[in-house]
Amino acid sequence: MITFMNNSDSEEEPCNERTSLMSAESPPVPSYQDGLQASEAGEAQAHRKRRAGSSRGPNNITGGETSGSGVPVRESALENEEEELTLKYGAKHVIMLFVPVTLCMIVVVATIKSVRFYTEKNGQLIYTPFSEDTPSVGQRLLNSVLNTIVMISVIIVMTVFLVLLYKYRCYKFIHGWLILSSLMLLFLFTYIYLGEVLKTYNVAMDYPTLFIVIWNFGAVGMICIHWKGPLQLQQAYLIMISALMALVFIKYLPEWSAWVILGAISIYDLMAVLCPKGPLRMLVETAQERNEPIFPALIYSSAMMWTVGMAKPDTAARGPGQQTWDAAEDGREHLRSPSHVESQMSETRSPVPTRPVTLEELEEEERGVKLGLGDFIFYSVLVGKAAATASGDWNTTLACFVAILIGLCLTLLLLAVFKKALPALPISITFGLIFYFSTDNLVRPFMDTLASHQLYI
Amino acid sequence: MTLAVFFGCTFIAFGPAFGLFIFTIARDPLRIIILIAGAFFWLVSLLLSSLIWFIAVKASDPQDERLQKGLLIFGVMFSVLLQEAFRFLYYKLLRKAIEGLVALSEDGCSPISIQQMAYVAGVGFGLMSGAFSMINLLADALGPGTVGIHGDSQLYFLTSAFMTMVLIFLHTFWGILFFHGCEHRRWWEIAAVVIMHLTVSGLVYGVKPAPNQDPEALQDVPVPSHPSPPLLSWRQDWPSPSLQYLFSWTVGPQPALVGQALGSSCGSQPTGVAETGSLQHPLRSPHKTPQFWGT
């Protein structure tokens, strides 16, 4: 459910990117909801609130039927509006995820196409120990399957380890691990990347300048990701480290193993998030029980803040305050239903202390959607591999790109329907793989023949 | 080739479509989703039609030219029909989506109308179709090479770009017409769209092709070093005489030396140049032939 990005990685540790998508609000904790509703109105609300997400028709109906008292009517109207707002901004959330995923893919594809380093074979990771240089097809297939098994087992072990650490509250260890891995990504991999890009374009850079650039980039990145920073800068850094990680995977995974690993990891993601004993599901549930956010370094959050003014729309005051957003406070969006203005809700929810919160204002946080960094990474691996290895070049890349976006769209639709954390990899990767292989083998000869005859369909 | 051709062809082919995208579609998230879904539907239709074509080609004799040509035409027609079928399926999907949006909205009307959806779906189909036709050409245009050096038309990129632009517009309009026909149950509109699509796809086939079919082969020709024999062979049927006057300084039927015509007088000239061609100042009478070469 939650995306976990064990950024530790490098070549010494694999990324156990297990990916999934989680809606910013956690499912309503029963006790809180009960308390809230008991303080508000009758129990007519209770079942309606719990079923709020699933079906809107009955809600409308039940809302209309309880129109005896004034408060239920107001609340039902507010809840309908809230639900409609949820769906209306569903499209907006999709776009809020399309943009970073597209940016990450663009960075990866641009790098793959221009910098030779990431398409050269320079050995393999130790997580894919079997070589693919065998003459026979069967042997090669077997080796890639074995590589996949090794890789997925490493990922499973790492994930379980992380979940155990989280369960037994070894927060320091986890934070240390995450910090170490983002250090490695932000400094070492950036250094290598910058070196290769400079080599490609034959630009000379002296060491002092290099040091200053890398130091600034890395230090600001660490601050933005692990502490506070402007939301967009944090998002930019997360996109960049996902792109870097994806490039590492594209370089070091052998051909066939990469495709089999992509398939296997989407199956693993499906099971880890949806099975009752899956590690990711346990992680999300534990986090929700404790009302804590999942580690900010592992999740891309598209949240922002806006205000729905009831009596006094006061959007102007909010402008500058909105951008700073503590990454860790994203988790507070699980308070999902501010349709009744409660003073305690307003207090807990406002991270910007300068803004006076009045009871007349309805303050509603925009429910951003969160996507795990592992999703970014594996989407970019798929598109990058398509760009690197497909002989049909750009058509294949474009087809995989559209397929992944559509998969993401469908996953978000399911998220809006089921309202719980979902794996984001399976649908997109499945579409991506289908489109990669079919475009490369079927569409490419067709389009080439058409182009040579200048036929347009 | 290089950057000028690349940017020129890109903007010819995709400029209007991107303008449409930026001004009408980019602001509304719902429209962007409909656009991408439209592109996806086109892609699926292309996939299925290439599957059929591929099977047909593999099952047939590769040496038989006429058969291959026939199969290609069959492939094109089948692809067109499948695209229109998928346009219909997309129409059905969008109708259901509108019903869902209406049910969810508070004032009973959907945030987007079927006509807007038709337009966006058309742009989606068109963009994807144009991208698949043009992107590989554009990537090739960035690299070295000379268009038409084997005797083919050197306007290949340009005509492809224009054709792509036309096709994107056509898909947009066909989308609107098709959805309108489906909405109001006017089958003749739908039939007209299908027939137009078939006609356009089949028409282009009749206009060309050039003998050397493989655009990839164009890259293998080494760029001749300067100064050198003519880089481009100008056709005699250049449309405008003024343009011809401007670009080709020829006396007689010899091909113009464009590189030298642009005023470079450096280095040693090959003897062939001094004998055959001579530079003419564009504003002077063609009969006076001043010698600009320092000999």
Interface residues (C-beta under 8 A of the other chain):
Chain A: R56 G57 N80 E81 E83 E84 L87 K88 A91 K92 V94 I95 F98 G392 D393 W394 N395 L398 A399 V402 A403 L405 I406 C409 F435 S438 T439 N441 L442 V443 P445 F446 M447 T449 L450 A451 S452 H453 Q454 L455 Y456 I457
Chain B: D28 P29 L30 I32 I33 I36 A37 A39 F40 L43 L46 L47 S49 S50 L51 W53 F54 V57 L72 G75 V76 S79 V80 Q83 A103 L104 S105 E106 P111 M128 S129 A131 F132 S133 I135 N136 L137 A139 Y156 T159 S160 M163 T164 L167 V200 S201 V204 Y205 V207 K208 P209 Q213 D214 P215
